[in-house]
């Protein structure tokens, strides 16, 4: 399967590249909250790159790329049981070092593998904060697999203005 995340910027919309779905991805720029902004000021690639890099790092077992994709502290929320709010669980925040340390232990196992297809479906930009909605399908070691899992990623500029993952909410649907 392997990682795939395809999109192009066309007239403030992301569209899939050839061979992928022809779905147009809606992009909002915070106007609902009274904040005016344009996507020209923040390239959509910058908002989405840390998500792509995060998954790529897991796939190729690259601790440096993994560390570069996340903020100093990352929050996580999961709901494995259903898409109902009562099933959501806030998990402990992890420092960048904890994220990398946890995965480096997994990477050391010769049985470790990770494959994920990420489809970006919506980007919401509000100043220096972005929400990126994805649909993901994949599999990894220990017989784990997932199909069409909706994930909400929060990205923000961090050190040096580079966009990184600040948090994610898994299994929205």
N, CA and C atoms as an extended XYZ file, in Angstrom:
519
Properties=species:S:1:pos:R:3:atomname:S:1:resname:S:1:resid:I:1 pbc="F F F"
N         0.848       -1.174        0.000 N   UNK     1
C         0.000        0.000        0.000 CA  UNK     1
C         0.893        1.237        0.000 C   UNK     1
N         1.648        1.469        1.047 N   UNK     2
C         2.534        2.620        1.125 CA  UNK     2
C         1.797        3.914        1.366 C   UNK     2
N         2.542        4.912        1.770 N   UNK     3
C         1.971        6.217        2.058 CA  UNK     3
C         1.638        6.925        0.761 C   UNK     3
N         0.484        7.544        0.714 N   UNK     4
C         0.175        8.404       -0.423 CA  UNK     4
C        -0.671        9.556        0.067 C   UNK     4
N        -0.313       10.719       -0.335 N   UNK     5
C        -1.065       11.920        0.014 CA  UNK     5
C        -0.904       12.850       -1.175 C   UNK     5
N        -1.927       12.964       -1.974 N   UNK     6
C        -1.821       13.716       -3.210 CA  UNK     6
C        -2.742       14.923       -3.197 C   UNK     6
N        -2.181       16.075       -3.509 N   UNK     7
C        -3.018       17.255       -3.637 CA  UNK     7
C        -2.280       18.319       -4.432 C   UNK     7
N        -3.027       19.159       -5.067 N   UNK     8
C        -2.511       20.309       -5.794 CA  UNK     8
C        -3.264       21.540       -5.316 C   UNK     8
N        -2.635       22.684       -5.356 N   UNK     9
C        -3.324       23.925       -5.027 CA  UNK     9
C        -3.814       24.547       -6.325 C   UNK     9
N        -5.124       24.715       -6.435 N   UNK    10
C        -5.720       25.344       -7.615 CA  UNK    10
C        -6.823       26.270       -7.123 C   UNK    10
N        -6.653       27.553       -7.300 N   UNK    11
C        -7.680       28.535       -6.950 CA  UNK    11
C        -8.209       28.347       -5.529 C   UNK    11
N        -7.317       28.336       -4.560 N   UNK    12
C        -7.690       28.188       -3.156 CA  UNK    12
C        -8.420       26.884       -2.858 C   UNK    12
N        -8.249       25.885       -3.693 N   UNK    13
C        -8.790       24.556       -3.445 CA  UNK    13
C        -7.681       23.537       -3.650 C   UNK    13
N        -7.738       22.481       -2.890 N   UNK    14
C        -6.852       21.354       -3.118 CA  UNK    14
C        -7.595       20.372       -3.993 C   UNK    14
N        -6.932       19.845       -4.969 N   UNK    15
C        -7.550       18.801       -5.772 CA  UNK    15
C        -6.576       17.638       -5.864 C   UNK    15
N        -7.115       16.464       -6.029 N   UNK    16
C        -6.279       15.275       -6.104 CA  UNK    16
C        -5.488       15.276       -7.399 C   UNK    16
N        -4.304       14.662       -7.361 N   UNK    17
C        -3.488       14.512       -8.556 CA  UNK    17
C        -4.048       13.389       -9.424 C   UNK    17
N        -3.548       13.327      -10.633 N   UNK    18
C        -3.994       12.311      -11.582 CA  UNK    18
C        -3.886       10.920      -10.962 C   UNK    18
N        -4.885       10.116      -11.207 N   UNK    19
C        -4.895        8.769      -10.676 CA  UNK    19
C        -5.559        8.664       -9.313 C   UNK    19
N        -5.862        9.770       -8.719 N   UNK    20
C        -6.531        9.788       -7.425 CA  UNK    20
C        -7.956       10.283       -7.619 C   UNK    20
N        -8.692       10.367       -6.561 N   UNK    21
C       -10.060       10.865       -6.614 CA  UNK    21
C       -10.065       12.280       -7.179 C   UNK    21
N       -11.103       12.624       -7.895 N   UNK    22
C       -11.198       13.964       -8.473 CA  UNK    22
C       -11.894       14.930       -7.518 C   UNK    22
N       -12.041       14.526       -6.274 N   UNK    23
C       -12.746       15.341       -5.289 CA  UNK    23
C       -12.044       16.682       -5.077 C   UNK    23
N       -12.799       17.744       -4.995 N   UNK    24
C       -12.266       19.048       -4.647 CA  UNK    24
C       -12.331       19.205       -3.136 C   UNK    24
N       -11.275       19.731       -2.566 N   UNK    25
C       -11.182       19.874       -1.119 CA  UNK    25
C       -11.465       21.318       -0.749 C   UNK    25
N       -12.417       21.517        0.130 N   UNK    26
C       -12.794       22.859        0.555 CA  UNK    26
C       -11.730       23.437        1.480 C   UNK    26
N       -11.422       24.700        1.283 N   UNK    27
C       -10.476       25.402        2.154 CA  UNK    27
C       -11.166       26.650        2.685 C   UNK    27
N       -11.131       26.823        3.988 N   UNK    28
C       -11.692       28.007        4.625 CA  UNK    28
C       -10.550       28.804        5.237 C   UNK    28
N       -10.707       30.106        5.325 N   UNK    29
C        -9.632       30.950        5.844 CA  UNK    29
C       -10.061       31.731        7.077 C   UNK    29
N       -10.879       31.170        7.935 N   UNK    30
C       -11.187       31.784        9.213 CA  UNK    30
C       -12.198       32.908        9.170 C   UNK    30
N       -12.863       33.136        8.072 N   UNK    31
C       -13.805       34.246        7.971 CA  UNK    31
C       -14.977       34.090        8.925 C   UNK    31
N       -15.326       32.825        9.233 N   UNK    32
C       -16.439       32.591       10.158 CA  UNK    32
C       -16.142       33.167       11.540 C   UNK    32
N       -14.871       33.308       11.856 N   UNK    33
C       -14.465       33.823       13.165 CA  UNK    33
C       -14.069       35.285       13.103 C   UNK    33
N       -14.321       35.931       11.981 N   UNK    34
C       -14.010       37.348       11.859 CA  UNK    34
C       -12.564       37.635       11.523 C   UNK    34
N       -11.804       36.614       11.202 N   UNK    35
C       -10.400       36.818       10.868 CA  UNK    35
C       -10.245       36.745        9.358 C   UNK    35
N        -9.692       37.781        8.801 N   UNK    36
C        -9.468       37.798        7.363 CA  UNK    36
C        -8.082       37.232        7.090 C   UNK    36
N        -7.977       36.437        6.093 N   UNK    37
C        -6.687       35.868        5.735 CA  UNK    37
C        -6.759       35.298        4.346 C   UNK    37
N        -5.618       35.047        3.777 N   UNK    38
C        -5.584       34.444        2.458 CA  UNK    38
C        -4.649       33.253        2.487 C   UNK    38
N        -4.924       32.304        1.637 N   UNK    39
C        -4.061       31.137        1.549 CA  UNK    39
C        -2.740       31.465        0.871 C   UNK    39
N        -2.698       32.579        0.129 N   UNK    40
C        -1.426       32.961       -0.480 CA  UNK    40
C        -0.400       33.279        0.600 C   UNK    40
N        -0.856       33.754        1.754 N   UNK    41
C         0.059       34.098        2.842 CA  UNK    41
C         0.634       32.843        3.498 C   UNK    41
N        -0.103       31.751        3.480 N   UNK    42
C         0.354       30.486        4.041 CA  UNK    42
C         0.078       29.397        3.017 C   UNK    42
N         1.093       28.945        2.321 N   UNK    43
C         0.857       27.885        1.334 CA  UNK    43
C         0.254       26.637        1.986 C   UNK    43
N        -0.736       26.082        1.342 N   UNK    44
C        -1.407       24.899        1.863 CA  UNK    44
C        -0.409       23.770        2.062 C   UNK    44
N         0.586       23.677        1.189 N   UNK    45
C         1.614       22.651        1.361 CA  UNK    45
C         2.248       22.733        2.750 C   UNK    45
N         2.494       23.952        3.234 N   UNK    46
C         3.115       24.122        4.543 CA  UNK    46
C         2.231       23.577        5.658 C   UNK    46
N         0.916       23.771        5.529 N   UNK    47
C        -0.024       23.323        6.555 CA  UNK    47
C        -0.107       21.806        6.626 C   UNK    47
N        -0.007       21.164        5.478 N   UNK    48
C        -0.215       19.716        5.379 CA  UNK    48
C         1.080       18.915        5.460 C   UNK    48
N         2.204       19.523        5.173 N   UNK    49
C         3.477       18.814        5.118 CA  UNK    49
C         3.809       18.058        6.399 C   UNK    49
N         3.588       18.622        7.587 N   UNK    50
C         3.950       17.846        8.778 CA  UNK    50
C         3.159       16.549        8.923 C   UNK    50
N         1.940       16.521        8.429 N   UNK    51
C         1.122       15.305        8.497 CA  UNK    51
C         1.701       14.247        7.561 C   UNK    51
N         2.032       14.674        6.356 N   UNK    52
C         2.649       13.764        5.392 CA  UNK    52
C         3.989       13.266        5.934 C   UNK    52
N         4.793       14.186        6.475 N   UNK    53
C         6.106       13.809        7.011 CA  UNK    53
C         5.988       12.845        8.180 C   UNK    53
N         5.010       13.063        9.046 N   UNK    54
C         4.788       12.186       10.198 CA  UNK    54
C         4.555       10.747        9.733 C   UNK    54
N         3.632       10.583        8.789 N   UNK    55
C         3.326        9.239        8.300 CA  UNK    55
C         4.506        8.646        7.532 C   UNK    55
N         5.172        9.460        6.751 N   UNK    56
C         6.352        8.993        6.014 CA  UNK    56
C         7.438        8.541        6.988 C   UNK    56
N         7.637        9.285        8.056 N   UNK    57
C         8.652        8.929        9.054 CA  UNK    57
C         8.371        7.556        9.658 C   UNK    57
N         7.096        7.280        9.923 N   UNK    58
C         6.740        5.965       10.461 CA  UNK    58
C         7.002        4.877        9.432 C   UNK    58
N         6.694        5.178        8.186 N   UNK    59
C         6.860        4.185        7.131 CA  UNK    59
C         8.330        3.827        6.909 C   UNK    59
N         9.202        4.829        6.945 N   UNK    60
C        10.623        4.576        6.655 CA  UNK    60
C        11.475        4.525        7.927 C   UNK    60
N        10.833        4.572        9.085 N   UNK    61
C        11.519        4.479       10.383 CA  UNK    61
C        12.572        5.587       10.539 C   UNK    61
N        12.161        6.826       10.311 N   UNK    62
C        13.070        7.973       10.338 CA  UNK    62
C        12.769        8.843       11.560 C   UNK    62
N        13.562        8.690       12.595 N   UNK    63
C        13.345        9.430       13.842 CA  UNK    63
C        13.511       10.931       13.663 C   UNK    63
N        14.463       11.361       12.837 N   UNK    64
C        14.674       12.796       12.622 CA  UNK    64
C        13.477       13.438       11.922 C   UNK    64
N        12.956       12.774       10.903 N   UNK    65
C        11.779       13.300       10.197 CA  UNK    65
C        10.567       13.322       11.124 C   UNK    65
N        10.440       12.290       11.950 N   UNK    66
C         9.350       12.247       12.922 CA  UNK    66
C         9.453       13.427       13.883 C   UNK    66
N        10.635       13.652       14.431 N   UNK    67
C        10.843       14.765       15.369 CA  UNK    67
C        10.561       16.110       14.710 C   UNK    67
N        10.924       16.248       13.449 N   UNK    68
C        10.730       17.511       12.731 CA  UNK    68
C         9.260       17.774       12.409 C   UNK    68
N         8.414       16.751       12.491 N   UNK    69
C         7.008       16.922       12.106 CA  UNK    69
C         6.102       17.334       13.261 C   UNK    69
N         6.583       17.239       14.504 N   UNK    70
C         5.721       17.511       15.656 CA  UNK    70
C         6.241       18.678       16.490 C   UNK    70
N         5.309       19.376       17.140 N   UNK    71
C         5.659       20.458       18.055 CA  UNK    71
C         6.359       19.889       19.296 C   UNK    71
N         6.820       20.771       20.152 N   UNK    72
C         7.500       20.349       21.376 CA  UNK    72
C         6.600       19.485       22.254 C   UNK    72
N         5.287       19.739       22.215 N   UNK    73
C         4.295       18.945       22.945 CA  UNK    73
C         3.112       18.704       22.014 C   UNK    73
N         2.591       17.475       22.008 N   UNK    74
C         1.491       17.096       21.121 CA  UNK    74
C         0.347       16.538       21.952 C   UNK    74
N        -0.889       17.020       21.688 N   UNK    75
C        -2.051       16.437       22.365 CA  UNK    75
C        -2.691       15.402       21.457 C   UNK    75
N        -3.407       14.441       22.075 N   UNK    76
C        -4.022       13.353       21.311 CA  UNK    76
C        -5.378       13.016       21.911 C   UNK    76
N        -6.340       12.765       21.045 N   UNK    77
C        -7.668       12.327       21.467 CA  UNK    77
C        -8.043       11.150       20.573 C   UNK    77
N        -8.541       10.075       21.176 N   UNK    78
C        -8.921        8.880       20.417 CA  UNK    78
C       -10.339        8.466       20.752 C   UNK    78
N       -10.974        7.821       19.790 N   UNK    79
C       -12.276        7.208       20.009 CA  UNK    79
C       -12.321        5.944       19.176 C   UNK    79
N       -11.912        4.856       19.767 N   UNK    80
C       -11.865        3.600       19.025 CA  UNK    80
C       -13.228        2.912       18.971 C   UNK    80
N       -14.123        3.252       19.903 N   UNK    81
C       -15.392        2.533       20.008 CA  UNK    81
C       -16.436        3.015       18.999 C   UNK    81
N       -16.553        4.331       18.818 N   UNK    82
C       -17.562        4.870       17.907 CA  UNK    82
C       -17.243        6.327       17.623 C   UNK    82
N       -18.089        6.956       16.825 N   UNK    83
C       -17.905        8.374       16.555 CA  UNK    83
C       -18.681        9.239       17.547 C   UNK    83
N       -19.177        8.644       18.609 N   UNK    84
C       -19.940        9.364       19.625 CA  UNK    84
C       -18.997       10.034       20.623 C   UNK    84
N       -19.294       11.266       20.977 N   UNK    85
C       -18.436       12.024       21.880 CA  UNK    85
C       -18.201       11.296       23.206 C   UNK    85
N       -19.193       10.566       23.697 N   UNK    86
C       -19.035        9.862       24.981 CA  UNK    86
C       -17.921        8.823       24.927 C   UNK    86
N       -17.525        8.395       23.738 N   UNK    87
C       -16.462        7.404       23.595 CA  UNK    87
C       -15.079        8.026       23.396 C   UNK    87
N       -15.010        9.332       23.264 N   UNK    88
C       -13.715        9.981       23.057 CA  UNK    88
C       -12.909        9.960       24.340 C   UNK    88
N       -11.609        9.768       24.203 N   UNK    89
C       -10.709        9.768       25.348 CA  UNK    89
C        -9.553       10.731       25.098 C   UNK    89
N        -9.394       11.731       25.957 N   UNK    90
C        -8.185       12.542       25.844 CA  UNK    90
C        -7.020       11.737       26.413 C   UNK    90
N        -5.962       11.624       25.641 N   UNK    91
C        -4.780       10.913       26.099 CA  UNK    91
C        -3.766       11.923       26.604 C   UNK    91
N        -2.833       11.478       27.377 N   UNK    92
C        -1.790       12.369       27.898 CA  UNK    92
C        -1.020       13.010       26.751 C   UNK    92
N        -0.701       14.275       26.960 N   UNK    93
C         0.151       14.946       25.985 CA  UNK    93
C         1.521       14.285       26.006 C   UNK    93
N         2.186       14.310       24.875 N   UNK    94
C         3.531       13.762       24.778 CA  UNK    94
C         4.494       14.836       24.312 C   UNK    94
N         5.685       14.830       24.882 N   UNK    95
C         6.724       15.715       24.375 CA  UNK    95
C         7.266       15.125       23.079 C   UNK    95
N         7.923       15.947       22.314 N   UNK    96
C         8.544       15.477       21.071 CA  UNK    96
C         9.467       14.292       21.375 C   UNK    96
N        10.226       14.402       22.452 N   UNK    97
C        11.152       13.333       22.820 CA  UNK    97
C        10.411       12.037       23.147 C   UNK    97
N         9.252       12.150       23.773 N   UNK    98
C         8.461       10.954       24.076 CA  UNK    98
C         7.909       10.322       22.800 C   UNK    98
N         7.427       11.154       21.879 N   UNK    99
C         6.914       10.633       20.607 CA  UNK    99
C         8.015        9.844       19.902 C   UNK    99
N         9.181       10.465       19.758 N   UNK   100
C        10.290        9.812       19.059 CA  UNK   100
C        10.762        8.588       19.844 C   UNK   100
N        10.855        8.696       21.160 N   UNK   101
C        11.297        7.571       21.980 CA  UNK   101
C        10.366        6.369       21.866 C   UNK   101
N         9.064        6.629       21.894 N   UNK   102
C         8.093        5.537       21.766 CA  UNK   102
C         8.239        4.826       20.422 C   UNK   102
N         8.352        5.605       19.355 N   UNK   103
C         8.456        4.975       18.040 CA  UNK   103
C         9.835        4.370       17.804 C   UNK   103
N        10.885        4.929       18.396 N   UNK   104
C        12.212        4.343       18.175 CA  UNK   104
C        12.264        2.927       18.742 C   UNK   104
N        11.553        2.677       19.837 N   UNK   105
C        11.465        1.313       20.381 CA  UNK   105
C        10.772        0.394       19.388 C   UNK   105
N         9.689        0.882       18.775 N   UNK   106
C         8.978        0.080       17.775 CA  UNK   106
C         9.849       -0.135       16.537 C   UNK   106
N        10.541        0.934       16.092 N   UNK   107
C        11.401        0.837       14.906 CA  UNK   107
C        12.482       -0.228       15.088 C   UNK   107
N        12.943       -0.410       16.325 N   UNK   108
C        14.003       -1.376       16.600 CA  UNK   108
C        13.532       -2.820       16.411 C   UNK   108
N        12.240       -3.031       16.437 N   UNK   109
C        11.694       -4.371       16.254 CA  UNK   109
C        11.703       -4.702       14.757 C   UNK   109
N        12.320       -5.810       14.398 N   UNK   110
C        12.425       -6.161       12.973 CA  UNK   110
C        11.073       -6.431       12.329 C   UNK   110
N        10.038       -6.703       13.126 N   UNK   111
C         8.702       -6.947       12.587 CA  UNK   111
C         7.909       -5.666       12.329 C   UNK   111
N         8.440       -4.524       12.773 N   UNK   112
C         7.696       -3.275       12.624 CA  UNK   112
C         7.533       -2.906       11.154 C   UNK   112
N         6.320       -2.524       10.773 N   UNK   113
C         6.051       -1.919        9.470 CA  UNK   113
C         4.858       -0.982        9.646 C   UNK   113
N         4.728       -0.031        8.744 N   UNK   114
C         3.645        0.943        8.800 CA  UNK   114
C         3.310        1.349        7.385 C   UNK   114
N         2.054        1.263        7.026 N   UNK   115
C         1.568        1.707        5.726 CA  UNK   115
C         0.281        2.480        5.960 C   UNK   115
N         0.154        3.630        5.334 N   UNK   116
C        -1.045        4.441        5.532 CA  UNK   116
C        -1.310        5.280        4.293 C   UNK   116
N        -2.551        5.339        3.905 N   UNK   117
C        -2.982        6.214        2.816 CA  UNK   117
C        -3.732        7.373        3.455 C   UNK   117
N        -3.262        8.569        3.196 N   UNK   118
C        -3.843        9.778        3.769 CA  UNK   118
C        -4.515       10.567        2.660 C   UNK   118
N        -5.799       10.813        2.814 N   UNK   119
C        -6.525       11.652        1.860 CA  UNK   119
C        -6.958       12.905        2.602 C   UNK   119
N        -6.453       14.037        2.188 N   UNK   120
C        -6.816       15.312        2.804 CA  UNK   120
C        -8.167       15.726        2.243 C   UNK   120
N        -9.128       15.969        3.135 N   UNK   121
C       -10.479       16.290        2.674 CA  UNK   121
C       -10.891       17.729        2.960 C   UNK   121
N       -10.244       18.400        3.915 N   UNK   122
C       -10.641       19.767        4.252 CA  UNK   122
C        -9.505       20.424        5.024 C   UNK   122
N        -9.280       21.683        4.745 N   UNK   123
C        -8.292       22.475        5.476 CA  UNK   123
C        -8.982       23.721        5.985 C   UNK   123
N        -8.822       24.026        7.258 N   UNK   124
C        -9.408       25.222        7.865 CA  UNK   124
C        -8.259       26.039        8.437 C   UNK   124
N        -8.088       27.251        7.937 N   UNK   125
C        -7.001       28.125        8.365 CA  UNK   125
C        -7.565       29.300        9.140 C   UNK   125
N        -6.995       29.566       10.308 N   UNK   126
C        -7.398       30.694       11.130 CA  UNK   126
C        -6.127       31.320       11.686 C   UNK   126
N        -5.602       32.287       10.973 N   UNK   127
C        -4.346       32.902       11.393 CA  UNK   127
C        -3.220       31.889       11.376 C   UNK   127
N        -2.623       31.672       12.547 N   UNK   128
C        -1.517       30.731       12.661 CA  UNK   128
C        -1.949       29.353       13.136 C   UNK   128
N        -3.208       29.038       12.992 N   UNK   129
C        -3.700       27.716       13.390 CA  UNK   129
C        -4.424       27.105       12.200 C   UNK   129
N        -4.202       25.821       11.986 N   UNK   130
C        -4.881       25.133       10.892 CA  UNK   130
C        -5.421       23.797       11.382 C   UNK   130
N        -6.598       23.460       10.901 N   UNK   131
C        -7.162       22.131       11.106 CA  UNK   131
C        -7.180       21.458        9.749 C   UNK   131
N        -6.687       20.238        9.706 N   UNK   132
C        -6.625       19.472        8.467 CA  UNK   132
C        -7.373       18.170        8.710 C   UNK   132
N        -8.463       17.986        7.979 N   UNK   133
C        -9.245       16.750        8.118 CA  UNK   133
C        -8.748       15.752        7.076 C   UNK   133
N        -8.521       14.525        7.528 N   UNK   134
C        -8.066       13.476        6.622 CA  UNK   134
C        -8.945       12.233        6.762 C   UNK   134
N        -8.930       11.419        5.727 N   UNK   135
C        -9.471       10.057        5.775 CA  UNK   135
C        -8.266        9.155        5.565 C   UNK   135
N        -8.113        8.175        6.456 N   UNK   136
C        -6.912        7.351        6.425 CA  UNK   136
C        -7.256        5.870        6.429 C   UNK   136
N        -6.487        5.123        5.676 N   UNK   137
C        -6.598        3.666        5.633 CA  UNK   137
C        -5.191        3.103        5.646 C   UNK   137
N        -4.977        2.081        6.448 N   UNK   138
C        -3.642        1.519        6.493 CA  UNK   138
C        -3.545        0.290        7.362 C   UNK   138
N        -2.291       -0.083        7.608 N   UNK   139
C        -2.036       -1.226        8.474 CA  UNK   139
C        -0.642       -1.088        9.068 C   UNK   139
N        -0.457       -1.772       10.171 N   UNK   140
C         0.839       -1.763       10.825 CA  UNK   140
C         1.036       -3.083       11.555 C   UNK   140
N         2.176       -3.231       12.125 N   UNK   141
C         2.509       -4.483       12.798 CA  UNK   141
C         1.532       -4.762       13.940 C   UNK   141
N         1.640       -5.909       14.520 N   UNK   142
C         0.728       -6.372       15.578 CA  UNK   142
C        -0.706       -6.512       15.053 C   UNK   142
N        -0.835       -6.811       13.758 N   UNK   143
C        -2.137       -7.065       13.133 CA  UNK   143
C        -3.143       -5.933       13.302 C   UNK   143
N        -2.676       -4.708       13.257 N   UNK   144
C        -3.578       -3.556       13.314 CA  UNK   144
C        -3.832       -3.045       11.909 C   UNK   144
N        -5.085       -2.772       11.610 N   UNK   145
C        -5.413       -2.141       10.335 CA  UNK   145
C        -6.621       -1.236       10.541 C   UNK   145
N        -6.804       -0.303        9.615 N   UNK   146
C        -7.902        0.658        9.696 CA  UNK   146
C        -8.313        1.030        8.277 C   UNK   146
N        -9.564        1.369        8.136 N   UNK   147
C       -10.117        1.711        6.824 CA  UNK   147
C       -11.003        2.937        6.956 C   UNK   147
N       -10.736        3.957        6.158 N   UNK   148
C       -11.540        5.181        6.125 CA  UNK   148
C       -11.765        5.772        7.515 C   UNK   148
N       -10.696        5.928        8.251 N   UNK   149
C       -10.760        6.550        9.567 CA  UNK   149
C       -10.600        8.059        9.393 C   UNK   149
N       -11.537        8.810        9.944 N   UNK   150
C       -11.468       10.271        9.870 CA  UNK   150
C       -10.601       10.784       11.015 C   UNK   150
N        -9.617       11.618       10.654 N   UNK   151
C        -8.693       12.174       11.637 CA  UNK   151
C        -8.656       13.687       11.460 C   UNK   151
N        -8.678       14.399       12.563 N   UNK   152
C        -8.545       15.852       12.550 CA  UNK   152
C        -7.174       16.199       13.114 C   UNK   152
N        -6.339       16.802       12.276 N   UNK   153
C        -4.981       17.194       12.653 CA  UNK   153
C        -4.954       18.699       12.904 C   UNK   153
N        -4.244       19.125       13.915 N   UNK   154
C        -4.053       20.539       14.226 CA  UNK   154
C        -2.591       20.853       13.943 C   UNK   154
N        -2.344       21.757       13.003 N   UNK   155
C        -0.971       22.173       12.710 CA  UNK   155
C        -0.826       23.656       12.987 C   UNK   155
N         0.384       24.047       13.332 N   UNK   156
C         0.674       25.436       13.678 CA  UNK   156
C         2.150       25.698       13.420 C   UNK   156
N         2.520       26.963       13.139 N   UNK   157
C         3.952       27.228       12.969 CA  UNK   157
C         4.661       27.125       14.317 C   UNK   157
N         5.825       26.527       14.278 N   UNK   158
C         6.600       26.316       15.499 CA  UNK   158
C         7.966       26.960       15.312 C   UNK   158
N         8.994       26.294       15.750 N   UNK   159
C        10.350       26.832       15.657 CA  UNK   159
C        10.666       27.300       14.243 C   UNK   159
N        11.086       28.544       14.123 N   UNK   160
C        11.469       29.083       12.826 CA  UNK   160
C        10.323       29.258       11.847 C   UNK   160
N         9.073       29.230       12.343 N   UNK   161
C         7.923       29.410       11.470 CA  UNK   161
C         7.546       28.180       10.659 C   UNK   161
N         8.189       27.046       10.916 N   UNK   162
C         7.872       25.804       10.203 CA  UNK   162
C         6.629       25.183       10.831 C   UNK   162
N         5.667       24.811        9.988 N   UNK   163
C         4.419       24.212       10.473 CA  UNK   163
C         4.671       22.812       10.985 C   UNK   163
N         4.078       22.503       12.149 N   UNK   164
C         4.243       21.200       12.786 CA  UNK   164
C         2.905       20.747       13.361 C   UNK   164
N         2.840       19.486       13.716 N   UNK   165
C         1.636       18.934       14.321 CA  UNK   165
C         1.582       19.315       15.787 C   UNK   165
N         0.481       19.972       16.176 N   UNK   166
C         0.263       20.330       17.583 CA  UNK   166
C        -0.622       19.291       18.279 C   UNK   166
N        -1.453       18.585       17.483 N   UNK   167
C        -2.320       17.568       18.068 CA  UNK   167
C        -3.143       16.892       17.005 C   UNK   167
N        -3.854       15.848       17.437 N   UNK   168
C        -4.744       15.127       16.513 CA  UNK   168
C        -5.852       14.437       17.269 C   UNK   168
N        -6.992       14.333       16.593 N   UNK   169
C        -8.160       13.635       17.128 CA  UNK   169
C        -8.473       12.520       16.143 C   UNK   169
N        -8.346       11.285       16.602 N   UNK   170
C        -8.521       10.105       15.752 CA  UNK   170
C        -9.910        9.499       15.880 C   UNK   170
N       -10.338        8.894       14.799 N   UNK   171
C       -11.580        8.128       14.746 CA  UNK   171
C       -12.815        9.002       14.980 C   UNK   171
N       -12.902       10.102       14.231 N   UNK   172
C       -14.076       10.959       14.330 CA  UNK   172
C       -15.305       10.277       13.764 C   UNK   172
N       -15.101        9.384       12.813 N   UNK   173
C       -16.242        8.651       12.253 CA  UNK   173
C       -15.870        7.212       12.022 C   UNK   173
